[in-house]
Amino acid sequence: MNFTKQWRRLSVSTRAGLIGFLLGAAGVGLVMYIVEGHQSEPNVHAVRESDFASSSAYAFTDPLITVSLGGVNPALEYAQLYQKITSYIAAQQSARLATASVSFRDINNSDGFNINPTTLYDPASLTKIPLAMAFYSLAEQDPSVLSQSVYYSGTPDLDADEQVESPVQLAPGTYTVETLIEHMIRYSDNNAEQLLADHLSAIGQLKVLSTLFADLGVKPSPTNPDYATAQSYSLFLRVLYNATYLDRDHSEQLLQLLSEGDFSKGIEAGVPNGVIVAQKFGDARIPNAQGQQIGAELQDCGIVYYPDHPYVLCIMTKGSSILGLESAIADISQIVYQTIEQRYP
């Protein structure tokens, strides 16, 4: 049985409809008892391609086929985890945090929760994930897209005044789209992102990006940079892991790039060395009315590949300094990892 090949034959719009159904059935509503209810609900388990055939060629994806309902959901650990993180955020609000939101999902068992789910943030460099997805979506129909050339003159330099800097910078020269994607994701390069966005416009394919946002229910604002929620951006990672928007090869490729990023703070700092994390961060400045910086935002969303039990964790924060936010995200990540470790020893 090769679910991936059958899936690739479907149109993007058909995939999007099925994504909505599967993500909903996989527990978006069922697990809310952890946060809001406390009533017992059916246990939801994801049925994946690896349940039927070896997926040894793939390290980062496992396509979702369907979901099954079992007995009573046993994940009391996650109710306790919700309380621990909520208490931590409250305790830090007088120091490092102005506010924080968390979206957590145990991928295989579809348990999870969202903390402060309606608070809006500037996604900043998190937008590099959907931009890469847009080009990979085009490449499914025309692989030559990734080989197209783009020239970078060296100006303007959009990485000249970053709060979180990478030691690897894009030098002037001619690059393929694929190389720019790799640079954009691995090093969070803003120049590569701008070149790719301009190129997508130049080839008349901006609609691919807007369709992607619409399909996943994310609504960018042309006037307000704070439009993202932790819950909404976690969906990009879930559809990549499930290979339910892009084909499996491109989903795998993008997640591998995300695992090779050079940002080692935040979520990655909260898990032991050697645990793979496919993640993307984004940072932004908070200005006052005169344009002076009075605070910072830091978002970090990723898949933590705990052995046999990967989970999605998206943490969005606002506070006084990037260093304080990095530390807070690492603390929350560690709290989550320790809970997973207790549940799956």
N, C-alpha and C positions, 0 to 999 in steps of 0.2 A: 504494500500500500504506500503510495507516495503522495501525501496530501499536498506538499509544496508545489508539485507540478500541476495538480488540478487547480490549486489556488491561483497560480500565475495566469491561468487562462481566463480568469474573471476580470471584468473591467474594474477600474478604480472605484467607480460609484457603487458597484455591487459589493466590492470588498468593504467599502466604508459602511454600507448598511449592515453587513454581517459583523463587522467590528463592533458596531453599536450594540447589536443583539448579544454577542458573546461577552463583551465587557460587562454589560448589564446582568446577564445571566450568571456571570462568574462572581457575582457578589457585591456589586456596587450598592445595591439596596439591602441585600441579605446581611451584610456584616455591620450595618449601622446600629444594630442593637448594642454593639460594643460601646458606641459613643453615646447613643441617645436612649436606647431602650433597656436592655437587660433581659429581654425575653429570649428563650431558646429558639434557635432557627436551624433549618436544615444545614448540615455540613456540606460545603461545596468543594468538589475536587476537580482540578483541571485534568482532562485527558489529552495527552500530547503525542506527537509523532514518535517520540522516543519510547512510548509504551508499546509500540508495534514493531519498530525497526531500529536498528542501530543508528546512532547519530554521531559516530565517532569522528566524522569529518568536520563536525561543527562544534565549536566550544562555547559560543555566546548566545545561540538561539535554540528554541525548541518549540516548533509551531503548535499552536492551540488548535485542537480538532473539535472538541466539545467540552461540556462540563457535566459532571454527574452529581446527584444529590444523595447524601448518605443519612446518617442519624443526626444526633444533636451535636451542634458545633462545640468542640471541646476547648476552644482557644481562650480560656480564662487568662492565660499569660498575657494576651494582648490587651485585655481590659486593664490589667495591672500596668502594662507598659504605657498605655494611654495616660493613666494617672501619673506615672513617674515623669513622663515628658511634660505634661501639663504643669506639674508642680515645679519642675526644673525651670521652665519658661517663666513662671510667676516669680520664682526666687531671683532670677537674673534680670528682671525688668527694672530693678532699681540700680543696676550696674551696667552690664554689657548690652542688654537687649531692650529695644523700644517695643518690638513685637516680633513674633515668629510664628510660622505656620509649618506643619509637618504632614506629609502624606506618606503612609507606610502600607505596603502590600506584600504579604507572603504569597509569592507567585503561584506555587503549586497547589496550595490549599485555599487560595482566594480569601484569606482572612486579612483584615486590615482596618485602618481608620484614618480620619483626617482631622487635624487639629487646626482651629481657626481657618476653616476652608474658604471663607468668603473674603479674607483680607487680600488686597491686591498689591502686587510688587512689579518693579521693573525687571523684566526677564534678562535684559542686557545680553550677555554672550550666550545665554541659553538658546537664542534665536538661531544660532549656528547649526543646531541639530536639524530643525525643519528645513533650513536652506540646503544642507547636504542631502536630506531626504528628497527634496525637490529635484535635484540633479540626478540622483540615483533612480528616481521614478522615470525621468526622461530617458535614462540610459537603458531601462528595460525595453523600450521600444526602439531606441537608436543608440547603440553602444558608442558610436563615434562622438557623442556629446562630450564624453569624458576626455577625449583626445584633443578637443578644440584648444587653440592657443589664446592666451590672454597676456597682454604686456603690462608690466608695472614699472612706472618711471621712477619711483622712489618718493614721489610727493603727490598728495600730502601723506604724512606719516601719522596714521591714526593710532599708533601704539606709543607715541612719544610721551604721553602723560597718563600712564595707566597706574591704577592703585595696586593691581596685582600684575607684575611684569614677568614675561618669559624671557629667558636668556637667548632664545632662538628667535631671530627677526627675519622677515622677508626682505631679501636683497633685491635691488632693481634687476629686471630681466624679464624673459618670456617664460611662461609656465603653462602647463596643461591644466585643464579644469580639475582633473583628478589630483594633481599635485597640490593645487590650491586648496582643495577639500581636505587633504591630509594635513596641510599646514594649519588650516583654520581650526581643525578639531584637535590636533595634538598640542598646538601651542596657543590656542585661542587667539589667533592672529586677526586683528581687526582689518588690516589692509587686505588680507586674503578674502575676508568676508565681503568687504566693499567691492572688490574686483569681481567676485562671484555674483553678487547681487546686480551689479551693473551689466554683467554679461548675460544673466538671465533675462534682464529687461531688453538688452540688445537683440537677443534671438527671439523675442516676442513670447516668452514663456512664463511671465510673472503669474499668470493664472494658475499654473501648477502649484505655486506656493500658496496662493490665496485659497485654492481648493483644499489643500492639505490642512490649513488652519480651520477651514469651515467643517471639513469632515470630522475633525477631532474636537470640534466645539470650542476652539480658542478664538477669541475675537480681539485682534490687535486694534489699538486706538491710535488714530492719527494725531491726536491732541494730548493724550495723557500717557506718559511712559509706563505708569503703573496699571497694567491691565491683566497681568498673569496671576494665577493661583498655583499653589503647590500641587493641588489635585489635577489641574488641567495640564500642567507640564509633565507630570508623571505619566500621562497617557502616551506621550511620544516614546518613552522608554518601554512601556508595556507592548505597544504595537511592534516595536523593533524586536523585542524578545520573542514575541509570538509569531513574528514574520507574517503579520496580517495586513500590512499596508504595502511594504516593499516585498519583493521576492526574498527567499531565504538567503541567497548569496549576498545580496546588497545589504540586507539587515545585519548579517554576520560581519560584513566588511566594516560597516559603520560602528557597530558595537566594539569591534576590535580596536578601531581607531580611538574610540572613547576610553578604552582601557589603557591606551598608551599615552594619555595626556600627561603633561608635566606638572599639573597642580596636585601637590601631595598633602595639602591641608584639608580642612573640612571633613567630609565623610571618610575619605581614605585614612585620615589620621586617627579615626576612631575605631579602626579594625586592625587586627594583627598583620604584621608583615607577611607577605605571601598570599594574602587573600585578594583575589582579583576584584577590582571595582571599575566598571565602565561608567564613567561619570563626566558631567560637564558643569562648570561653575559659571556664574555671571556676577559682575559687581557693578555698582552704580553709585554716584555721588548724590546726596540729598542737599539741594541748595536752599538758601533763604530767598526772600523777595529781591534782594540785591545781587543774587547769583553767587554768594559766598557759600562754601561748603559748611554745613552744620551737622552732617551725619553721613552715614554710608548704608548701602544695601549689599548683601552678599547672599546669593542663591547657589545651592549645590544639589543636583539631582543625579541619581545614579542607580545602577543595579549592582548589588553586592552579591558575588557568587560564592555564598556559603555552600560548602559541599552538599550536593543533592537538594538543597533548599535555598535557592536564590531568592532575594527579595528586592523590591523597589523602594527606595527611600528618597524623598524630595523634601528639602528643607529650605525655606525662604526666610530671610531675616532682615531687620532694620535696627540700627543702633548707632553708637557714637563713632566707632572705628572699625576698620576692616580686621585688625588683629583680634579685637574682642569678638567679632562675629565668627571668624575662623575658629576660635577656641570654643565658642558656644556650639557651633555645628559639629565639631569633633566630639564634644561631650555628648550631644544627643545621639550621634552615630554610635558611640561606645555603649550607651544605654541600650540601644536597639540590638546591637550585636550580642551583648551579654544575654539578653532575653532569648534570642535565637539559639544561642549556644546552650542555654538551659533547656529549651524545648527539644532541640535536636542534638543531644550529646554524642 
